[in-house]
Amino acid sequence: MDIVVLCGGNSTEREVSISSGYNVCQALREKNHNAILMDVFFGMDNCDIFETSKSTYDVTKEKDYIKSLSTKVKETEEKRKSFFGNNVIEICKKADIVFLALHGKNGEDGKCQAAFDLYGIKYTGSGHLASAMGMDKAVTKQIFMSKGVPTAKSVWVKKGEDTDLNRLNMSLPLVVKACNGGSSVGVVLVKDEKDYQNAVEECFKYDNEILIEDFIEGREFSIGVLNGKALPIVEIIPREGWYDYENKYKDGATTHVCPANLSDELTEKMQQVAVDACDAIGCSLCSRADVMMDKAGNMFCLEVNTLPGMTSTSLIPDEARAIGVDYPSLCNKIVELSLNKYK
């Protein structure tokens, strides 16, 4: 099949997206697909790329070129109003399907998905509405509470509103999060009152709305959900600190234990929480739920991810390997399941 692996963009997670896209593109070519890597924000000049990429195509060279454009993102944003780069829509229309390896704003938040729906372009992952709701942590929380998905206590605050903890009935320790962000960008753990206001200001740099959430002390887990079924649970154990951006993407910074060391009863319960959380948002095909469990065994779903990372340190590939599905086969499975939704 002719497949566009779409990556890059103009979000704070651009580099993560390029890494995911590179891995996916290589994997799909291993499965004999005519896959190409394209930056959604910069595009490419060659509209007939699929003709030449059948025989010769250097994924590493294209990845390096896309990475070299990262320094031009801000300058390009100032010069043009449109998001999609040169020939992006035209090339995506020619593809059998687009594999979305996008992360963060404009790629993971439903905007690309909605545009592709209107253009009749097939793509992997959840639809535009689930993507938009899953990206917004405050909206996700409201849905969790209405659907009975266990989640940490939190308060949704817009810029300019009162952030006094006493009046918000919140207490330390807590986590301050930009509502629309991912990869732990715009997320600050606060244990000391003197750091609270700085954390609020830092998160408002990324979004006009923030979530002030109870810090759940305990063990952290992630559960992939593939086609409505939970994958084996992975426990995330950072060597230092907590599971922030650096620990997520720095090789060796975090230990992933999969399957997690849990009793059968707790495993089944946590997998059901993950399935319920993804179902509540309306996620389809491949998604991921992040769950904390305190010392008493209480579980709290923090959020869902509608386009899970596919980097060398990402969690979904770990979980798939635990059931004997290697990385190229996982990518191929996501493509197959995604095409099925269009039948």
N, C-alpha and C positions, 0 to 999 in steps of 0.2 A: 504493500500500500504506500501511497505518497502521503507522508505525514510531516506537518510543520510542528516542531517543538518550539513553543513560544516562551521566551524568557526575557530577562532584563527589566525594562520599564524605568520608571522614575521614582520609585519608592525607596525608603530607607533599607529595604531588603533586596535591592538590586543585585548585589554580589551573591547573596544566597540563591537567588533565582537563577543566575547564570550557572552556578555550580550544579543546581538541580537539573537544569536543562541540558547541560553538557553530558551528565551521566545518563540521562534518559535517552538522548539522541544516540549516543554510542551503543546503548543497550538495544534500542530498536533496530539499529543497523545490523547488530549481531543477529537479530531475528529476521534478517533479510528484508526489512522494510526500507523503502527509499525515504529515509528521514533526514530532514535538514533542521539546522538550528537558526532561529531568527529572533532578533531583538524587536520586541513589540513597539518600542519607542523610536528606534532609528530605522528599522526596516532594512531593505536592500534594493539595489538598482536592478538586479537581474530577475525579471518577471518569469523567465523560463528556467529557473533554477532546477526544477525537477527533471528537466531533460538532461542536464549535464551531471547532476548528482547521482544518477543511476550507476555510472561507471567510476567516476572519480570524485571524491568529496573528503575533505580533511576537516573533521569535526573539531580537532584541537586548534587548528588555524583559525577557524571561524569563532571559536570561543575566545581566543586571545584577542581577536579583532573587536569583538563585542565588549570585552573588558576594557580595551583601550578607549572606548567611547564614553566610559563612565565619567571622565573628567569634563565632558561636554554637556552633561545633563542639564545643569542649571542654566547655562548659556542658551541651550536649545529651548528650554521652557520659556525663557524671556522673549525669544524671537518668534515663536509660533504658538497658535492657540490650540491646534488639534493634538490629540494624544497619539494616535496611530502613526507610525513612521512610514517611510516611503514604500509603497506597494504592499503593505502588510495585508490589507483587506483583499487585494487582488490575488496574492499568492495563497492566502488562507482559503479563498474560494476554490482554488484549483486542487487543494488537498482533499484526500479522502476523510481526514479528521485532523484536528489540531490538538496536540497534547499540551495542556496548560501547565507550564512549569513556572508560573508567575506567583509572586508573593507580595503581600502588602497592598497599598492603595492602587486603584485603577486596574489591578489584575486579579486580586482575590476578593474584591468587594462587590462583585456582581456587575460592574460596569462593562467589562469586556464581554462577559457572558450575555448580557442583554443586547449588546451591539451584534454579537454573533448570531443570536436568535433572530434578530431582524434581518440579517444578511443571509440567513439560511446556512450558516457555517456550523458544521458538527464539531463538538469539542468534548474533552474529557472533564470529569468532575461534576459537581453539583450545578444546578441551574442558577439563574441570576438572583432569585429571591432568597434562596437558602444561603447563597454566597454573601449577599448583603447583610442578612441577619447574623450569620456566623461571624462576620468580620467585626460587627459592632458588639463589644463586650457588654454594654448596658442593655441592649435589646436582647442579647442572648440570656442574660440574667432574668429578665422579665419573663421570657418564654420558659426557662427552666422552672421558675417558681409557679407559673400557671399550669405547667404539666407535671409537677411533682418530682422533678429531677433534683436530687439533693445538691445544694450548692452553698458556698460560703456567704455569710451575711455581708452586705455591701450597700453603699449609697452612691447614687448617680448624681454627679455635680457638673453643672455647666459653668463655663468661664463667666466670672462676675458674681456668681452665687456664693453664699456663705460656706466656708470650709472649716469652720470651728468644730473641732471634734466633739466637744461637749454638747453643742447644739445639734450635731448630727447623730448623737448617741453612739459614737464609735470610740474605740480605745486602742492603744498600742498593745502589741505590735500589729502592724497592718501593711498592706501593699497598696500603692497608688499606681494606677494604670491609665494610660491614654486609651480611650474607648476604641479607637480604630487604629490598631497596630498589631504587629506580630513579631515573632522571633525574640520576644522579650525586649524589644525596642520601646522606650517610653514606659518602662515598668521599674518601679523603685520600691525596695523593701525598707520600711521605716521601723526602727526599734527604739529610737530616742526622740523625744519631743522636739528637740532643737533642730532635728533634720526634717521635720514634717513639712514645713512651709517651702523649703527648697525642693522637696520632692514634688509637691503640688505644682510649683512653678516649672519644674523640669518637664513634667508630663503635659502641661498645657502648651509647651512648645510644639508638641506633636499633634495636638487635637484641641478643639474647643470644648470637649466633654471628657471627663475623667471618671474613673470608678475608684472609690475608696473601699477596700475590701479587708475583712479579717484575715490575718495571717494564720494559716493552718499549719501548726507544727506537727510534723510526722513524715511519712514516707510518700514519695511522689511516683506516680505511675502514668503511663500513656497506653491507650488501647486503640488500635486501628480497627476500623469497621469497613469491611470489604463486601460490597453487595448485600448489606443488611446483616452480615454475620461478624461477630467479634473475632479478631485475631488473638494470638497469645499475648498476654500482658507483658509489658516491659517495665521494669523498675529503673528509675533514673537516680544515679548516685553520683553527684558531683564530688570530685576529689577535694575541692575547696569551695566555700561559700554556697551559693544556691544556683539554680539552673537558669542563669542569665544568658545574654547573647554570646558572650565569650565561651562559656561552658558548653553551649549548644553546638558551636561550630569549630571549636579548637580540638584537633585530634588529641585524644588521650586525656582531655580535661574531665570527662565524665565516663563512668562505668554504666553500661546498659546490661541489666540482668534479664534475660528472656529465655524461657518463661520465668516470670517473677516467682520468688519463693513465697508462695501463699498457699493456704489450705484450699482444697477443692471447693469448699463452701464459699470462701472469700473470693476465689477466682470467678466462680459463677456469678456471684453478686456484683462484682466490679464490672465484669463483661456486660451484664445486663444494664448497669448504669450507663455504660458507654453507648450501647445500642439505643437506649431510651433517649439519651442526650442528643445523639445525631438524628434520630427520628423526629424529635421535637422541633429541631431546626429545619428539618426537611432535607437533610444531606442525602446524597445519592452516590452510589458506586464506591468511592474511596474517600474516607474521612478519618478523623482521629479525635479522641476525647482525652483531655488531661484531667486526672483525678488525684486528689490528695486523700490520704487516710491517716487519721490521728491515732494516738496510742490506744484509744478505746475501740478502734475498729470502725469508727464512723467515716463514711465516705462523702467527699465533696467534689462534684464536677466543677472545675473552674471555667472551662471553655471548650469549644470544639474548633477544629481546623478543617475547612472544606477543601483546601488544597495542601495536603501535608508535604513537607519537605522531602526531597529525594536526593539529598547530598550523601556524601560518604559517611557522615555521622548522624544521619536522620534515623527516625525510629521505625517507621513503617517497613522499610527494607529489613531491619532486624527481626521484626515480628513475622514477616513472610518467610524468612530463612528458617525460623523455628519450626515451620510446618513443611519444610522441604521445597519452598518456592524461591528460586534464585532471583537476583535482581532483574536480568533481562526478561525472565518469564513473568515477573510481577508487572513490569511495564507493558508487556504484551497483553496480559490479562486485563489491565486497566483499559487498554484500547478496545479489546473485544467487548467488555462489559459496557463501555461507553457507546459503542456502535449499536448495541442491542436496544438502547433506549430510543433510538430513532426508527426502529422497525415498526 
